[in-house]
């Protein structure tokens, strides 16, 4: 049987992306006060389907999933009383890696 592993010269180099979000609570409710990104990882939109108290943030990774060589890093800060819901449409699909490692890190720092 033929080995299906990719040679190192044809391996996917991977996406390296980071996203930093900061949510604050003020007299208007919870809002996304800051967003910084590097690479293909972004907040598509901040939504308020439950009203101003809860900010829903839809995180998108346009390549559509996590594959070998990918390193995705999400960091979230929230001020006291801030309420947020984070989601992604792909629900973090993972694909065969061909022997390469992949990483999706998420950190939450409640103030």
N, C-alpha and C positions, 0 to 999 in steps of 0.2 A: 504494500500500500504506500502511495506517495505521501511524503510529509507535506502538510498544508501550511506549515509555519512560513511566514514571510521572511525573506533575507533581510538583514539589517539595512541594506541599501534601498529596499522598497517599503519599509515600514512607515506607517503614518507617523509623522513627527509629533502629532498631538496638538490640541488647542491648549494654550495656557491663558486663563482668563480669571479676573477677579472682579468682585462687585462689593461695594461698601454702601450700606444704607443706614440712615439715622432717622428715627421717628421721634417726634415730639408731641406733647399734649399741651395745648393752650386753650384759651377761651373759645376757640372755634372747634375744638375737638382734636383728634389725632391726625397728624399730617406727616407726609414724607418730606422732611426738611432738607435732606442732603442725599444725593446719590452720585457715586463715582464708580467708573468702570474702566477696565482695561481688557481688551480682547472682546470676543463675542459672547458677552454675558451682560444682560441688561434688564431693567424693569420696563416692561411694555407699557404699563399704565398703572397709576394709583386709582383705585375705585372705592366707592363708598355705598355699597348696596344695603348696608345696615344703618346708614346715616353717618353723621360726622364723627361719632365716637370710635368707630373701627375703620382703619385704613387697610384695604386689601391690596396687596402688591403682587402682580403677576410677573414672575421672573422667567425670561426666555433665554434660551441658548440656541440661536438659529441653526447650528449644525444638527440639532434634533436629538441628541443623546450623548452618552459618554462612551468613548472608544479608547483603545489602547494608546497610551501616551498623553491622554488628556489630564490636565490638572485644573480643576475649577474650585475657586475659593470664594465663599460668600460670608461676609461679616455684617452683623446687624447690631446696632445700638438702639436702645429705646429709653426715653426719659421716663421718670416715674409717672404712673397712671396712663401711659401710652398703650393703646391696644391695636394690634395689627395681626393680619393673617397673611402668610406668605405661601404662594403656590406656584406651580409651573405646569404648563399644558402637557408636557411630555412625561410628567411624573418620574423624571430621572431614568430614562431608558438606558440600559447598559448593553453594549454590543461586544461580540467576541474581540479579544484583544490581541490575538496572534502572539501571545507570550509577553506582551508589553503590559506594564502596570498602568492603572488609571486611578485618579483620586478625585473625590468630590467632598470638600470640607465645608461645613457650615458652623459658624460660631455666633452665639447670641450673648450680648453684653447688656443686661438690664441695668440701667443706671441706678 
